[in-house]
C-alpha cells in the first residue's frame, strides 16, 4: 500500500508512532518453541500465522498488558493485535508499543496495510522502521479501527464456520464408512468395521488406474508450456478439497503429445511427496507422472469412491515406502481394499457428504470475499480514498484532492 493522506493528516515513520520511552517492549523471558505446551495458564504469541502458538505456565515469561500492543514477526512479517497478558515466543518476536497519540487498533491496521518486501528468513524490522503510517485525528482513528474490526470479526466468524464444517465432514466420513445408512450390524474387516452387506474389493477391481505421463518441469523444458490444455499438478489436487476446479499450468500441443490427458470426472491421486490426496477433475486435463488417474467401473459411483479415498490418505502416507522421499505407485494402490455397498447406497452416501462439501465451499468462498473486502477497505481508509464519520460509518464521497 502506498500511503497518502489529506492535508489534515500527518504521515510519520513507524518508530515515531511508537512510545518514545519504550518503543519495543522486551519481556524478562521468552519461550523457546521446544517449551510450548498444548495447554496451560498463559497463551504464547509468536511470529507464526497462528493467533496462539502454544501455552505455558511460566509466570516469569508473562507480559501483563495494560494497554494493547502489536506483536511483529521479524522474520515472518506478521502483525498481531494483543490486548491481554501473554508470553512471547523466542524467535523473531518483537513487541511494539504504540504511542499515546495512536489508537492501538488503528496502528495495528495501518501496519497490516504496509507492503514489506520479503527478505526470506532475514529480519524485517529494519525495513518496517523506514515506512510511514498516517496519523488522522484520534476520533477518526477510532472510527477507522471500528470499521476494520467489524470486517475482521466477520472473517474470523467464517473461519470458525469453516473449521466446524471440516470437523463435521470428518465425523460424517467416519460414521458413513463404518456404519453405512441402513442400520445394519457391522463386521470386522481388514480395513476396520463395515456394514455386513458390504463387500471389499481391490481398488484395481473398482476402477481403472492409469499413471500420468508428463515428466518435465517448466524450469528445464519451457517449450511445452503456455498452450490451451489445462495441466493439473500435485499441488492443485492437495489444495482441491476433493474437487479439482483449478490448475496452475497449461500445456501446448507439443506438451500434450507427450502427456496423458484425463477426462472430466476422473479421480486423481497424488503419489509423490504429498501422498494420497484425491480429487475429482471438473474439466479435461493433462497430468504429470506424480498423479494416478482413477476411472471407476460401472459398479462404483465416482463421488463415493473419492470420499472413501479421502478417508485413506493418512494410512497411505503411513504405509508408503520410505526412500529419499516417500512415493507410491499403481502397484501400491491396486490391492488397496475398497468397500462396495449397493450402488444406490453409494449414491446416497455421496449425496450426504456432497451437502457438507457444498456448505464448506460456501463458507470458504465467503471468507475469501471478506478477505478481499478487508484489503480493499483497508487500502481506501489508510490512503484516505474514503473517509469515515466519527460515528464509524463510511462517508458517501471520496476525499477531494
C-alpha positions, -999 to +999 in steps of 0.1 A: +000+000+000+014+034-010+004+058+018-010+092+011-031+115+032-054+145+031-038+178+042-053+174+077-034+141+083+003+137+092+025+109+078+050+096+104+077+069+103+067+038+122+092+045+150+076+079+156+042+060+160+057+041+189+062+052+225+092+075+228+105+060+260+097+023+254+091+017+217+098-020+218+088-039+250+114-066+259+099-092+284+121-107+311+120-141+293+108-156+260+096-191+255+116-214+231+094-234+206+105-267+223+089-255+255+055-248+241+026-268+256-008-278+243-024-263+273-015-240+302-024-208+321-009-183+296-010-181+258+022-179+238+022-155+209+050-156+184+057-147+148+038-177+133+005-174+115-014-188+144-031-164+168-019-186+197+011-207+191+011-226+224+007-224+261+029-220+292+026-220+330+058-199+334+048-167+352+083-152+347+077-151+310+042-134+312+039-098+299+010-080+317-007-058+291-021-026+305-025-010+270-028-031+238+005-039+219+014-050+184+034-082+180+056-081+149+072-112+133+107-100+124+112-130+101+076-137+090+063-100+086+031-109+106+013-084+128-009-093+158-030-070+180-028-082+216-048-067+244-043-094+271-015-109+291+007-133+272+042-149+269+063-142+238+078-168+216+116-166+215+124-164+178+118-131+159+090-118+181+091-080+186+065-063+208+057-028+195+044-003+220+020+023+203+025+059+212-003+076+232-015+097+203-022+065+183-052+043+188-035+008+191-061-009+169-057+018+142-019+015+143-022-023+140-043-020+109-020+007+095+009-018+099-011-046+083-016-025+052+022-019+047+039-038+019+071-050+035+094-067+009+101-104+016+137-110+025+132-147+033+142-156+069+162-124+073+149-098+098+125-072+085+122-046+113+150-026+095+126-022+066+095-016+087+111+013+106+117+032+073+080+031+064+053+056+071+018+054+085-009+081+086-019+099+117-055+110+115-072+128+144-079+104+174-117+102+167-111+093+131-085+067+141-111+050+163-138+052+137-115+036+111-104+009+135-141+002+144-150-005+107-119-026+100-125-046+132-161-054+121-148-068+088-121-087+106-146-102+130-167-114+101-137-131+086-130-148+119-166-159+122-165-175+087-131-191+096-148-207+126-176-220+105-151-234+080-133-252+109-166-266+123-178-278+089-145-295+083-148-313+116-184-323+107-172-337+074-145-358+091-171-372+116-195-379+088-168-398+068-160-420+098-197-427+106-208-434+070-179-456+060-182-478+092-220-479+097-235-470+063-271-458+060-292-490+065-287-496+102-271-530+096-249-549+120-212-545+114-185-570+106-148-567+112-126-565+081-090-557+071-100-520+069-120-520+101-157-523+108-182-520+079-218-530+074-224-567+070-238-565+034-208-545+021-182-564+000-145-555-001-127-554-035-092-543-045-091-508-060-079-523-093-113-541-095-132-510-086-115-487-111-090-484-140-057-470-127-035-450-151-004-430-143+001-395-157+029-394-183+043-359-183+077-358-165+091-323-175+090-292-154+088-255-166+123-246-153+140-271-177+115-276-205+096-243-210+088-251-246+059-275-236+040-248-216+017-220-223-010-236-245-047-242-240-047-276-223-051-275-185-022-292-167-032-303-131-003-309-108+001-324-073-004-290-055-037-285-074-050-318-060-037-312-025-055-278-023-087-290-041-106-303-011-117-332-032-130-313-063-103-302-087-116-269-100-082-251-107-049-256-125-017-236-123-002-245-156-012-252-192+004-273-220+007-265-257+003-292-284+039-303-281+034-309-243+001-327-248+017-350-273+040-364-245+014-365-217-017-383-207-050-363-207-076-374-183-113-367-189-136-347-166-148-370-138-115-388-133-103-391-097-067-381-094-045-394-065-012-379-055+016-404-053+048-384-046+058-362-017+022-354-006+008-389-006-028-400-010-047-367-016-075-372-041-099-351-061-123-354-090-114-335-121-140-308-131-125-304-166-104-324-191-067-321-180-032-334-186-014-347-155+022-355-146+036-388-135+032-377-099-005-384-102-026-415-109-059-413-126-087-434-112-117-442-136-144-460-116-161-491-130-198-491-136-203-506-102-189-476-084-201-441-080-171-417-086-180-394-057-184-423-033-151-437-043-134-403-040-148-398-005-136-433+006-101-424-007-102-392+013-105-414+045-074-434+034-049-406+029-032-409+063-030-447+061-015-445+026+010-420+038+020-442+068+024-473+046+042-456+017+078-469+011+104-446+025+133-437+004+149-403-004+112-392-003+080-412+001+064-424-031+037-448-040+026-463-074-001-483-092+013-515-077+008-500-042-027-488-050-040-518-069-046-542-040-060-514-017-092-528-002-122-507-011-158-511+003-186-519-021-221-512-008-250-513-033-249-486-059-279-469-045-263-466-010-231-453-026-251-426-043-269-417-010-237-416+010-220-394-017-251-370-017-249-365+021-212-358+020-217-336-010-242-314+010-215-309+037-189-301+010-213-275-005-216-259+029-179-259+033-174-243-001-199-217+008-181-206+039-147-208+023-160-185-006-175-161+019-142-160+039-123-153+007-146-125-003-144-109+031-107-110+030-107-093-004-132-067+011-109-062+041-079-055+018-099-030-003-114-012+027-080-011+045-064+004+015-091+030+009-092+041+045-055+043+051-049+062+019-079+085+026-096+075-007-126+071+016-132+090+048-153+079+077-176+098+100-166+096+137-197+075+142-178+047+124-198+048+091-184+055+057-187+089+041-205+088+008-179+107-012-143+102-019-118+126-004-114+156-026-078+164-037 
